[in-house]
Amino acid sequence: MFKRIIPRICANCRPIRMATDMGKKILVWFRNDLRLHDNEMLVEAIAKSDSILPVYFFDPRQFEPTPYATLKTGLNRTKFLLENVEALRQSFKNLGGNILISTGKPEDLLPQLVSKHEISEVYHHREVASEETAISTAVEDLLWKLKVNLKHFIGHTLYNKEDLPFPIKDIPDVFTQFKKKTERDAIVKPCFLTPTSISFVEVEDWGTLPTIDALLPGEHNDPLEQDSFYKGGETEAFKLLHSFLHTGEGMANANATVKKNEVASRLSAWLAVGSLSPREVYWKLREAETNYGLKPYFGPIILGILWRDYFRFMFKKYGNTFFKQEGFKAHAETIPLVASASLKLWQTASTGHVLIDSIMNELNTTGYINNGSRQLAATYLVNELKVNWIMGAAYFEEKLIDYCPASNWGNWANVAGVGNDQRLSSSFSFEKQLKAIDPKGVYQHIGQ
């Protein structure tokens, strides 16, 4: 029989935990939280266990075709995801451990791992979209039969829901009201410290990272930049954040000015997979803003993070309504859900409108376009080409490297006039947006 050894503690020593066969093991199920920094789930798992088992599942359902003639995950995001998981694996290796990587459905694989490794508890981050929450529910039910608890964490937002000045059911539908009340009455918590020491469960086979061809067999015909701007992992995310802040410092020293629509940090891709914490970005930006001023430079980034929070909380409040064609509008116009010729022209950057085609070509090639371009392209598809907005949202789901369900479908519903904030239903005029993006009319309508 093994006996638990309790180390003696001195004033200048940290206790060393001695893992035994009787020790508590916690499985840490990583999803869109691929980082060590500011990760409450990971920090608590380390604190409350003798050893942890980090796990990541490549769920085949996330790479399947959709009913809208698109893929759930396109080539650019698949490549970026693989890089982020590999980077997280390297981070754990640097601490003497690893992360178990498997391909399959979490509800099929997790109970097996729990039984095999005698896991006491499973930790994971809760998602807000229906497919992801259904998986969590299925896993929770199966673990319950094994008398193992699935503990939920929320680590994707700037504000924790318990820190908001209102319950989820009472969150204002109007974004400006949400922004005003949260900025005035809510707090942004400090970041959790990055672990420097972790005890890992012993595993014989940690699994191999799947290839792109294995995840997208015969499905990826997209162009892919050979020297992509996007490199996965929290180290790369910190490099980009530092570069963005350094640019702001340089502008301050040069007494330069910046227009709001000129700011694009491109941090959203790392925020989407969770290799960068929104709180980390917030506090770094606030520190830089204090040192250098330049609110027009840093402000739009924080505003973007607030919009990201807002849509996640709206999904928590309203659920699947955002995926329905009629959305929140009782009598929405019915447009067929078909892959029409107009949709195809838009998807292939062949509309004849120079600016729209330029935007769509950038999306198809790099997986990224800025927010103004997204709204312009969406407005053109919905209001000019009269295509069902669901088809556009599904295409963005495939192509965007920074895709997350709440922001994508929430924004598209707003453009289509069926979002939860009906004040925005008439805000998306193509000509008005075109003038804002191209005030001098450099891009002209061709072949219209």
C-alpha positions in Angstrom: 0.0 0.0 0.0 1.3 3.4 -0.9 1.6 6.1 1.7 1.1 9.8 0.8 4.3 11.8 1.7 3.6 15.3 2.9 6.7 17.5 2.5 7.9 19.8 5.2 7.6 23.5 4.5 10.2 26.0 5.3 10.0 29.8 4.9 12.1 29.9 1.8 11.0 26.6 0.2 8.2 25.6 -2.1 6.6 22.3 -1.2 7.2 19.5 -3.7 4.2 17.4 -4.3 4.9 13.7 -4.4 2.5 12.1 -6.9 1.5 8.6 -5.9 -0.7 5.9 -7.4 -3.4 7.2 -5.0 -2.9 10.8 -6.1 -5.7 12.9 -7.7 -5.5 13.1 -11.5 -7.3 15.8 -13.4 -7.8 15.6 -17.2 -7.6 19.1 -18.8 -9.6 19.1 -22.0 -8.4 21.9 -24.2 -10.7 23.4 -26.9 -10.4 27.0 -27.9 -8.0 27.9 -25.1 -4.6 26.8 -26.5 -2.3 28.6 -24.0 -0.5 28.5 -20.7 -0.9 32.2 -19.8 -4.0 33.5 -18.1 -5.7 30.1 -18.1 -7.7 29.7 -14.9 -8.7 26.1 -15.9 -5.1 25.0 -16.1 -4.0 26.9 -13.0 -6.7 25.4 -10.9 -6.2 21.9 -12.3 -2.5 22.1 -11.3 -3.3 23.4 -7.8 -6.0 20.8 -7.1 -4.3 17.7 -8.4 -1.2 15.6 -8.0 -0.9 15.3 -11.8 -2.8 16.5 -14.9 -3.5 15.0 -18.2 -3.8 17.7 -21.0 -5.8 16.5 -23.9 -6.9 17.9 -27.3 -9.3 16.2 -29.7 -9.5 16.8 -33.5 -13.2 16.2 -33.9 -13.9 15.1 -37.5 -17.3 16.9 -37.4 -15.4 20.2 -37.4 -13.9 19.5 -40.8 -17.0 18.1 -42.6 -19.0 19.6 -45.4 -22.0 21.7 -44.3 -25.5 21.8 -45.9 -24.5 25.0 -47.6 -21.9 23.6 -49.9 -19.0 24.8 -47.7 -16.7 23.2 -45.1 -16.9 23.7 -41.4 -13.2 24.5 -41.3 -11.2 25.6 -44.4 -7.6 25.1 -45.3 -6.2 28.3 -43.8 -7.8 27.8 -40.4 -7.0 24.1 -40.3 -3.3 24.9 -40.9 -3.4 27.6 -38.2 -5.1 25.3 -35.7 -2.5 22.6 -36.2 0.3 25.1 -35.6 -1.4 26.2 -32.4 -1.9 22.7 -31.0 1.7 21.9 -31.9 2.9 25.0 -30.2 0.9 24.1 -27.0 2.5 20.6 -27.1 5.9 22.2 -27.3 5.1 24.4 -24.3 4.2 21.4 -22.3 7.3 19.6 -23.4 9.4 22.5 -22.2 7.9 21.7 -18.7 8.7 18.0 -19.0 5.4 16.8 -20.1 3.1 16.7 -23.2 -0.5 16.9 -24.4 -2.4 13.8 -25.5 -3.7 14.3 -29.1 -6.4 12.2 -30.5 -8.7 12.3 -33.5 -12.3 11.5 -32.8 -15.4 12.6 -31.0 -14.8 13.8 -27.4 -17.9 12.0 -26.1 -16.4 8.7 -27.5 -12.8 9.2 -26.3 -13.1 11.0 -23.0 -14.8 8.3 -21.0 -12.2 5.8 -22.2 -9.3 8.1 -21.1 -10.9 8.7 -17.8 -11.2 5.0 -17.1 -7.8 4.1 -18.4 -5.9 6.7 -16.5 -8.1 6.7 -13.3 -9.0 10.3 -13.7 -10.7 12.0 -10.8 -12.2 15.0 -12.5 -12.3 16.6 -16.0 -11.9 20.4 -16.5 -12.9 22.2 -19.7 -14.0 25.6 -21.0 -17.6 26.0 -21.8 -18.6 27.2 -25.2 -21.8 29.1 -26.2 -22.8 27.8 -29.6 -25.3 24.9 -29.9 -23.0 22.3 -31.4 -20.2 22.8 -28.9 -22.6 22.9 -25.9 -24.3 19.7 -27.1 -20.9 18.0 -27.1 -20.2 19.2 -23.5 -23.6 17.9 -22.4 -23.0 14.5 -24.0 -19.6 14.3 -22.3 -21.0 15.4 -19.0 -23.8 12.7 -19.1 -21.3 10.0 -19.9 -18.8 11.0 -17.2 -21.7 11.2 -14.7 -22.2 7.5 -15.2 -18.6 7.0 -14.3 -19.1 9.2 -11.2 -16.6 11.7 -12.6 -17.4 15.4 -12.6 -17.0 17.7 -15.6 -16.1 21.1 -14.3 -16.9 24.1 -16.5 -14.7 27.2 -16.8 -15.3 30.4 -18.8 -12.1 31.9 -20.2 -12.9 33.3 -23.6 -14.2 36.7 -22.6 -12.8 39.9 -21.3 -15.5 40.1 -18.6 -16.5 37.1 -16.5 -20.3 36.8 -16.5 -20.4 37.0 -12.7 -18.6 40.4 -12.9 -21.2 41.9 -15.3 -23.6 44.5 -13.8 -26.6 42.4 -14.9 -27.6 38.8 -15.2 -27.3 37.1 -18.7 -31.1 37.3 -19.2 -31.0 41.1 -18.6 -28.0 42.0 -20.8 -29.0 44.9 -23.0 -29.6 43.9 -26.7 -28.2 47.3 -27.8 -24.5 47.1 -27.9 -23.9 50.8 -26.9 -25.9 50.2 -23.7 -23.9 47.0 -23.0 -20.7 48.8 -23.6 -21.6 51.8 -21.4 -22.8 49.8 -18.5 -19.9 47.3 -18.5 -17.2 49.9 -18.8 -18.8 51.9 -16.0 -19.8 49.1 -13.6 -17.9 45.9 -14.4 -14.3 45.0 -13.7 -11.7 43.3 -15.8 -9.9 40.9 -13.6 -6.1 40.5 -13.6 -4.5 37.7 -15.5 -3.6 34.4 -14.0 0.1 33.6 -13.8 1.6 31.3 -16.3 2.5 27.9 -14.7 6.3 27.3 -14.3 6.0 23.7 -13.0 3.5 21.0 -13.8 3.3 17.3 -12.8 2.0 15.2 -15.7 0.1 11.9 -15.7 2.4 9.2 -17.2 1.3 8.2 -20.7 2.9 5.7 -23.0 1.6 7.2 -26.3 0.8 10.9 -26.4 -0.5 10.6 -30.0 0.6 12.4 -33.2 -0.6 15.6 -34.8 -2.8 14.8 -37.8 -1.9 16.1 -41.2 -4.0 18.6 -43.2 -4.7 15.8 -45.7 -6.0 13.6 -42.9 -8.4 16.3 -41.7 -9.5 17.6 -45.1 -9.1 14.6 -47.5 -9.5 15.8 -51.0 -11.5 18.9 -49.8 -8.9 21.7 -49.9 -8.5 23.4 -53.2 -8.1 26.8 -51.7 -5.0 28.9 -52.5 -2.8 29.1 -49.5 -0.1 31.7 -48.9 3.4 30.1 -48.7 4.6 32.8 -46.3 1.5 33.3 -44.3 1.3 36.2 -41.8 -0.3 33.8 -39.4 1.9 31.5 -37.3 0.2 29.6 -34.6 1.0 29.6 -30.9 1.1 31.9 -27.9 4.7 32.9 -28.5 3.8 34.2 -32.0 0.8 35.9 -30.5 3.0 37.7 -28.0 5.3 38.8 -30.8 2.5 40.3 -32.7 1.1 42.1 -29.6 4.5 43.5 -28.8 4.9 44.7 -32.4 1.5 46.4 -32.3 2.4 48.1 -29.0 5.8 49.1 -30.3 4.3 50.6 -33.4 2.0 52.7 -31.1 5.1 53.8 -29.0 6.8 54.8 -32.2 3.8 56.8 -33.3 3.7 58.6 -30.0 7.4 59.4 -30.2 6.9 60.8 -33.7 3.8 62.7 -32.6 1.9 60.9 -35.4 -1.9 60.8 -35.6 -4.0 57.8 -36.6 -7.5 57.4 -38.0 -9.7 54.9 -36.4 -10.3 52.9 -39.6 -6.6 52.5 -40.2 -6.1 50.3 -37.1 -5.9 46.5 -37.6 -4.0 44.5 -35.1 -4.9 41.1 -36.6 -4.8 39.6 -33.1 -8.3 38.1 -33.6 -7.0 34.8 -35.0 -5.0 34.0 -31.8 -7.9 35.2 -29.7 -10.3 32.9 -31.6 -8.3 29.7 -30.8 -7.4 30.9 -27.3 -3.6 31.1 -27.8 -4.0 34.7 -26.7 -6.1 35.9 -23.7 -8.4 38.9 -24.2 -7.4 40.0 -20.7 -3.7 39.9 -21.6 -4.4 42.2 -24.6 -6.6 44.5 -22.5 -4.1 45.1 -19.8 -1.2 45.5 -22.2 -3.2 48.0 -24.2 -4.2 49.9 -21.1 -0.6 50.1 -19.9 0.5 51.4 -23.3 -2.3 53.9 -23.5 -1.3 55.2 -20.1 2.3 55.5 -21.2 1.8 56.9 -24.7 -1.8 58.1 -25.0 -2.9 57.3 -28.6 -6.4 56.3 -27.6 -7.5 56.4 -31.3 -4.8 53.7 -32.0 -5.5 51.4 -29.0 -9.2 52.1 -28.5 -10.5 50.2 -31.6 -8.8 47.0 -30.4 -10.6 47.2 -27.0 -13.8 48.0 -28.8 -13.4 44.9 -30.9 -12.9 42.8 -27.8 -16.1 44.3 -26.3 -18.0 43.4 -29.4 -16.6 39.8 -29.1 -17.8 39.6 -25.5 -21.2 41.1 -26.5 -21.9 38.4 -29.1 -20.8 35.6 -26.9 -23.2 36.8 -24.1 -26.0 37.3 -26.7 -25.5 33.6 -27.7 -25.7 32.7 -24.1 -28.9 34.7 -23.8 -30.6 33.6 -27.0 -29.0 30.4 -28.2 -29.9 29.1 -31.7 -31.9 32.1 -32.8 -28.8 33.5 -34.4 -28.6 30.5 -36.8 -32.1 30.9 -38.1 -32.8 32.7 -41.3 -35.6 34.9 -39.8 -33.4 35.5 -36.7 -35.2 37.9 -34.4 -37.5 39.4 -37.1 -41.0 38.0 -37.1 -41.6 38.5 -40.8 -38.3 38.3 -42.5 -38.1 38.0 -46.3 -37.7 34.4 -47.4 -34.8 33.8 -49.8 -34.0 30.3 -51.1 -31.0 28.6 -49.5 -29.3 27.7 -52.7 -25.8 28.0 -54.2 -26.9 30.5 -56.8 -24.8 31.9 -59.7 -24.6 35.3 -57.8 -23.3 33.5 -54.7 -20.7 31.8 -56.8 -19.5 35.0 -58.3 -19.2 36.6 -54.9 -17.3 33.6 -53.5 -14.9 33.4 -56.4 -14.2 37.2 -56.4 -15.8 37.5 -59.8 -18.6 40.0 -59.3 -17.1 42.7 -61.4 -17.1 45.1 -58.5 -13.4 45.9 -58.1 -13.4 46.5 -54.3 -15.7 43.5 -53.5 -13.6 41.2 -55.6 -10.4 42.5 -54.0 -11.8 41.8 -50.6 -13.0 38.3 -51.4 -9.7 37.5 -53.1 -7.9 38.5 -49.9 -10.3 36.4 -47.8 -9.9 33.3 -50.0 -6.1 33.7 -50.1 -5.2 34.7 -46.5 -8.3 33.8 -44.4 -8.5 37.4 -43.1 -10.2 40.6 -44.0 -10.7 43.5 -41.6 -14.1 44.3 -40.0 -15.0 47.1 -42.4 -14.3 44.8 -45.4 -16.4 42.0 -43.8 -19.4 44.3 -43.4 -19.0 45.7 -46.9 -18.8 42.2 -48.5 -21.7 40.9 -46.5 -23.9 44.0 -47.3 -23.1 43.6 -51.0 -24.1 39.9 -50.9 -27.3 40.5 -49.0 -28.6 43.9 -50.3 -27.1 44.1 -53.8 -27.0 40.4 -54.9 -30.1 39.4 -52.9 -28.5 36.2 -51.6 -29.7 34.5 -48.4 -27.4 35.7 -45.6 -27.0 32.2 -44.2 -25.0 31.2 -47.3 -22.6 34.1 -46.8 -22.2 33.4 -43.1 -21.5 29.7 -43.8 -18.8 30.8 -46.4 -17.1 33.0 -43.9 -17.2 30.2 -41.4 -15.1 28.1 -43.8 -12.7 30.8 -44.8 -12.1 33.0 -41.8 -8.9 32.1 -39.9 -10.3 33.9 -36.9 -13.8 32.4 -37.1 -15.8 32.0 -33.9 -19.6 31.2 -34.1 -20.9 34.1 -32.0 -19.1 37.0 -33.7 -19.6 35.6 -37.3 -23.3 34.7 -37.1 -24.1 37.6 -34.9 -22.6 40.1 -37.3 -24.2 38.5 -40.4 -27.6 38.5 -38.7 -27.2 42.3 -38.0 -26.2 42.9 -41.7 -29.3 41.0 -42.8 -31.5 43.0 -40.5 -32.6 40.0 -38.4 -30.2 40.6 -35.4 -31.3 41.0 -31.8 -30.6 44.8 -32.0 -33.3 45.9 -34.4 -31.9 49.4 -34.3 -29.2 48.2 -36.6 -31.7 46.7 -39.1 -31.4 49.7 -41.5 -27.8 50.6 -40.8 -26.2 48.6 -43.5 -26.4 50.6 -46.7 -23.9 49.5 -49.2 -23.4 52.9 -50.8 -22.9 54.5 -47.3 -20.3 51.9 -46.3 -18.6 52.1 -49.7 -18.1 55.9 -49.2 -16.7 55.3 -45.7 -14.1 52.8 -47.0 -13.4 54.4 -50.3 -14.3 58.1 -49.9 -12.3 59.2 -53.0 -14.0 56.6 -55.2 -10.8 55.0 -56.2 -12.7 51.7 -56.8 -15.4 52.0 -59.4 -18.3 49.8 -60.4 -17.2 47.7 -63.4 -19.6 45.6 -65.4 -22.6 46.5 -63.2 
